[in-house]
Amino acid sequence: MKKNALICVILAAVFLLAACSSGGGDTSDASGASVPELSGDYVLKYGDNVLDEYDYMYLASLVKDKIVYNNQYYIYQTTGQVLDEKSILAMQVDDSGKTVADSIKESILEMAQQMVIIEKMCVDAGVTITDSEALEKIKSNMADLEYAYGGADLFDVALVRMGFTRKAIERYNRFVYLYELYSDYRYGKNGVAPIAESVVKDYFVNNYYRYETAAFPFVDSEGNTPEFNASEEEIKAYFDENYVKICHILYKTTGVSEEKAAEAEKKAKAALEAVSSGEKQHADLQDENDDGNYRYVFTKGTMVEEFEKAAFEMEPGEVRLVKTENGYHLMLKEELTEDDLYGVKGEDGTVKGSRTDEVASAISKEHVRKLAADMLEELNSGKLKGFPEKAEGFDRYEHEEPASVNKNDSTYKTLIDLIESVKEGGYVSKEFSDAIYLIGRLPVTADNVTESVYGQIETELAAKSYIEYVSSFYNDVEVNRASLDKFNINTLPQLEDEFYK
């Protein structure tokens, strides 16, 4: 909850300051949106600092609007569904029956508490907005809104319609800056409660991995395959040894009903029996093929596992029925020919279907793999003490300086899994489409935290400490339940389109 509240503040701040000047997303109207009858009574009070119903109204609509839009955008990006506001608010967020609307209501109250607490803390500490650019931005936001509505008078009419006040909008705009100012006052370079160096370094030791990498790229910066000057004989030999030719009839079982899948299985087995008995030739069944291609010439690592495994096990002329994630494949293996490698010359003299460049590239990759494997062996045997600056015979070798990664950062899961797969001082390799990467796991000590990583950790710990500090005063905030209960999250009015222009 507390961590989400901090995110809520930041998102809403960015949303408001950007929306009034650069355009934003559109969200669907909530069914039955209405403005509650407001009297101006206080909703929250902290000492002499009061957040009244008009202030709360704007804050509630602002936060709801942003969270709903973010959910709409996420759902559309991940599922393609376009949901209106009412549907989003009714969605459940956990097994208890709690809805998005319930979650938003909690977030708004928490953010409102932060506002009255931080505003009072700023007054007590003498923290004010003095930056002329910030002051001008606060002032210009209101002018931008007036312009979007066609003038101050029309803007005032719209405010009445939505239940907002200029004071509430200006207050929130100021709070965006006060939030950052008070954070800097406490945790900044000359703050009153800075994060201790020992705390930052302890966090680094307990939560970070150090590693170094080297890369063996398959291609150069222009996409060209490294040239190892494979001879025609080498190309022919590699092709014969590493390529196969398969004709297949696919009986698709994925993306269809259970009935259709069962029918496909039955047809596939009947087809196998017909071809095996000699009743039909494999090519006679092409009209039953659910794949647009009948014949494939390929090498390892290019087909689904079951299909590829069978292809390299089979003998020329053999027929086999293989099940993959796509369905049933009636496979026939054929002998490779020179035309499969060199292509066929057309009447116009051009050659079509040549695979010589493809095979040369594959041979080049084999060279790269061997270079990387040899270096990995030397590193793990101790013959090499760390990555060398150059790799003999391979100019495109790249070596990166040691770096650090937070072991809890899911963004780097693949890298973290690789680091964790070896002991400290060990090395591991991973092949990707562009290169083979070698990763070495390095010791982690307080002394090898870099300046940039130190700053990241300090910022992260300061943000966490900030929200924990502010939330420790929540119980001191007086809540007027009668006023709070006036606000129904499901029917609050939205910010109109002009707020996004």
N, C-alpha and C positions, 0 to 999 in steps of 0.2 A: 504493500500500500504506500509506504513512504517513498520508495524509489519511484513508483509510478506517478506519485504526485509531483516529484521534481521534473519528470519528463513532461507532465501535463503543463507545468508552468512554461517550460522552454518552448514546447510546441505552440502553445497559445500565443506566446510572445512573438515568435517568428511569424506566425500566421497573421497577426494583426498588423505588424509593422510592414510586412511585405504586401498584404492584400490591398491596403489602401492606395498603393502606388503601382502595382505591377500585375494586377489581375489574379484570379484564382479559380478554384473549382466551383461547380454548381452542385447543390444537393436538392433533393426533392422535398417538397413541403410535407410537414407532418400533418396527419389528418386531425382536424379540429384545433389547429393552432390558435391560441388566444392569449391575450394580455391579462394577467391577474389584476385585481383591483389593489393598487398600491397606495399606501398612506404616507410613506416616507419614514415609517418606524425603523428602528435599527434591527438588523438581522444578527450581526455579530458586534461584540464590543470587547476591546482589550484596553484596559485603563480608560483614558479619555478618547481613544481612537475608535471610531464607529464606522461600520459598513452598513449603509441603510438599504432599504428595499430596492431603490433605483440602481444603486451600485451593484447589488447582488443580481438584479435582473439582467443587466448587461453582461456581467461576468458569466452567469449561468448560460445565457444564449450563446455567448462566444465560445465557451468550452464545449458545449453540446454540439455546436455547429462543426467545430474542427474535428472532434472525435468521430462524429457520424460520417463526415466526409472521408476521413482516413480509413474507416471501416469499409465504406462503399468502394473506395479506390482499391484497397487490398483485395476485396472479394472479386472485384471485376478483373484485376490483374491475374488472380490465381484460378478463377473458375469461369470467367466470362459473364457471370451473372450481374445484372443491373438491379439493385435493390433500392426501394424508396426508404425514406427516413423511418417510417413507421415499422417496416420490417426489420431494419437494423436495430432499433430500440428494443424490439421484442425478442431479439436473439438471446439465448441463454449463454452465460459465460462459464458456468460450472454446474456440477450435478445437484446443487442445492436449489436450483430454480432461479438463481440470481440472473437478472437480465442486463443487457448493455445499459438500459436506462437506469437501473439501480447502481451500476458501476459509475456511470457519469455523475449521478447525484452525489455519490461519495467523493468523487474527485473534485467537484465544484465546491463542496463544503470545505474540503481540505485546503484547496487553493485560496478560498476566502479567508480561512484562518491564517494562512501564510501572509496574505496581504496585510491584515491588521497588525500582525505581530511584527513583520519586517518594517512596515511604515513607522510604527512606534519606536522600534529599535534604531531606525535611522535618525529620528528626532532626538532620542536620548543620546546618541553618539555624535550628533551634529553632522551627520552625513547628508549632503544635499546634491542635487544635480547642478553642476557648475559648467559642464561642457557645453559650449555654445552650439555645437553641431547637434547635440542631443536635444537641447532646448528648442532649437529650430525645427527639428524633426517632429517633436511633440506638437508644436504649433502648426506645422504644415500638414500633418495628418488630418486635422479638422478642416483645414482649407480644401484639401483634396476631396473630402467627403462632400462638402458644400458644392464643390464644382461638379462632382458626379451626379448630384441631385438637381443641378440646374440653378443653384443659388441657396443662400442662407435660409430664406423663407420656406422653400420647398423641403429643405433638409429638416427644419424644425417640425414641419408637418409629418414627415416620415418618422421622426423620433417619437412623436406622440403615438403614431400608429403602431410602432414596435414596442413602445413602453420604455424607451431608452432616454437618457439625458446626456447633455454635453458634458456635464460634470463627471458622470460615470465613465464616459469614454476617455476623457482627459486623465482621470485618476488612474485608469488602467494603464494608459500609455506611460505615465510617470512611473508606475510600479515596475514596469518592464526594466527601466533603468535603475531604479532603486534596488531591485533584486540583485543585480550585478554589482552595484556599488557597495552594498553591505557585505556581499560575499568577499569582495576585494578588501574591505575594511577589516574583516576577520581573518581571512586566509591568504591575502595577497602577500607580495614580497615584503612589505612593511606592516603586515597585519598584526592584530592583537592576539590572534590564536593560530599562528602558522603551523602547518604540518611539520613535525620534527623530522630532521634528516634521518634519524635512526628508524623512524616509523616507515618512511619511504623505502629505505634500503632493506628493511626486514620484509616489506611487502614484495619487493623485487625478488629477493632470495626465495620466498615461499610460493610465489605465483608466476614466475617467469622461467622460460627455457632460453638458453643461449645456443646458437648454432652458427655454422658457416656453410656456405654452399659453393659448388662449382657446377658449371653447365657445359655439356657437350651438345651444342645445337645441331639438329639435322640439316637445317638450311641457314643461309646467311641472311643479312638484314633485308635483302631484296627478294628473298624467297627461293634462291637458287640452292640446289643440293650440293654439298661439298663434293668436289671431284676427286675420285681416287683412281681415275683412268682405267676402268674395267675394260678388259679386252673382249673382243667378240666371242672368243671361246669361253671366257668366264661368264659372260651374259647368258650364253646358251646352256652352259652347265648348271648355272643357278636356276634358270627357268625350268629345266627338266626335273631338277631335284625338289624345287620348292613350290611349283604351281600344279594345279589340277584343273580338269575340265569336267563339269557336271551339267547334265541335262536334268531338269526336274519339273514335276507337276505338283503344284501346291494345292492342297485341299484345306482351305482356311477355316480355322476354328476360333480365332480371336475376333472380338467385336461383333459376334453374331449370337443369336439365341441358342439355348441349350439344344433345342430341337435341330437347328441347322448344324450345330457342331457335331451332334450324333450322326446326322446324315452324311457330313463330310468324312467322318471316320469310316463309316460303312462303305462309301464310295472309294476311299483310298485303299482299303483292304481288298475290295473287289478288283481294283485296278492292278494291284500287286499280283494277285492271283492270275489275272488275265495275261499280264506280261510274262510272268514266270512260266506259265504253261505254254506260251507261244501263241495263244489265241489272238493276241494283239501285239503290235510293236509299240515301244514307248512313245514314239513320235505321234502315233495315232491318237493319243489322249490329250493333245495340246489344247483342244477346245474345252477341256475340263480345268485348265490351269487358272488358278486365282491370282497368279503373279503375272505381271506384264512381260517378264523375261522367261525364256525357256532354257537358255544355255549360259553358263557362267564359267569364265576362266579366272581363277583367283589364287591368292597365296594365303598363308596363315595370318590370322589376326584380322580378317576382313568379313567373316561370316559369323552367324550365331554359333555358339559352342557345339551343339549337337550335330548341326549340319556340317561344320568344318571337320569335326572329329571323324565322322563317317566318311567324308570325302577323301581324307588322306588314308583311311584304313582300307577302302575298297580297291578292288583290282579293275582294270579296264574291262568293260563289258558287264560288270556286276550291277545288279539292280537291288535296291534296298529301300525300305519304307522307314522313314525317320520322323519322330515327333519333336517339334520345337515349340517355342512360345507362339509361333505364327500359325501352326497347324501341322498337317501331315505332308511330308515331302516324299514323293515317289522319285528316287534318285537313280540316275544311270550315269556311270562313269565312262568317259571316252578317252581315247588316246590323244595326247597333245600332238599338234602338228607344227611345222615350221611357220605356217600361216598364222597360227595363234601367237607366235612370238613376233614375226616380222611384218605381219599384216598382209593385205592383198592390194596389188596395184590395180587401180581402176583404168578405164578407157582413156581418161584424161592424163594418165601418167602419175597421178598422186597416189600415195600409199595410205590406206585406211586400216585402222585396227592394229597398228604396230604397238608392241609393249616393250620395246627395247629401252626406251627412256625410263619407263616405270621400273624395269628390272635393274637398270643401272643405278637408279635411286635406291632400290632395295639393297643392292650390294653395298652402296655407300653407307646406308644405315647400319649394315652389319659391321662395317669397319668402325663406325662411331661407337656401336655397342661394345665392341671388343676393347677399344681404347678406354672407355669408361669402366668396363669390368676389370681391366688390368690395373687401373689406378685404384679402384675400390679395394682390390685384393692387397695391393701394396700398402694402402692406408691401414687396413685392418690387421695386417701382419706386422705392422710397425716399421716396415722398410721406409715408408714415407712418414715424416712427422708433420702432418698437416698438409693442406693443399699447396701444391707448387704454384708459382706464378705463371708458368707456361706448361703446356702439354706437348711433348715432342711429337712432331708430325701432324699437328692439328692446330692450325692458327686460330680457329674460331672458339677455342676453349676460353671460358670466362670464369673468373674467380671473384667472389664477393667477400667483402669484409664481414667479420662476425656481426650478428644481429640478435635481437631478442624478440620473443613473442609471448604474450600472456597465455598461459596454459588453459585458461577458461574462455578464450575467445573462439567461439564456434566458427567464425569466419575463416579461420586458418586450421580447420579440423584435419585436413589432409596432411599439412605440414606437421602439426602436433602429433598425429598418429605415427608419422615417420620418425620423429625425434624420440618418441616413447618406445619405438620398436628396438632401439639399441641402448646399450649402457653408455654412461658418460665416457667420452673418449672414443666411442665407436662411430662407424660410418655406415650409411645405407644409401641405396640408389632407388630412383623412381623414374620410369619412362613416361613421358607425356608426348603429345603429338608433335611438339616443336623441338624437344630436346630430351636428353637424359640428365637428370639432376642428381648430384651426389650431395648428401647432407651429413654433416658431422655434428655430433652432440658435444657441446663444450661445458666446462664447469661453470656454475653460477655462484658468484660471491658478491658481497656488498660493494666491493671496489670496482667491479666491471660493469656497473650500471652506467649507461651513457647519459649525456645531458638531456637528449630529447626524450628518452624513456623515463628519466627521472621526472621531467616536466609533466609527462602524461600521467604518471602515477600520482604525482602531487595534485594535479587537477582533479583526478578521479576521487582521491581520498578527501580532498577539500569539498567537493560536491556532496559526497556522502555525509561528511561531518556537518556540513551546512544544513542539510535537510533534517538530520538527526537533532541538531541543536534547536532549530526552529520548532520542530514537532514536540520538543520537550515542554513547550509552553502552551500546547493545545488545550490542556485542561484548565488553563487560566483564562481562556476566551469564553466570554458569556454568550450563549446562544439563545436567541428569542425564537422559541419553537413555533409560536403562533405566526410569526412573520415567515419563518422558513417553510412552514407547511403550505403557504400560498403558492409555492412554485412547483408545478407539475411538469417534470422533465418531458413527458410525452407530448405536451401541448404548448410548450414554450414557443414563442415566435422565433423565426430565423432572422439572421442578418440578411438583408435584401441584396440583390445583385449589385447594387451600387457600391456596396462595401468591398467588392472585389475588383472594381475598375481602377 
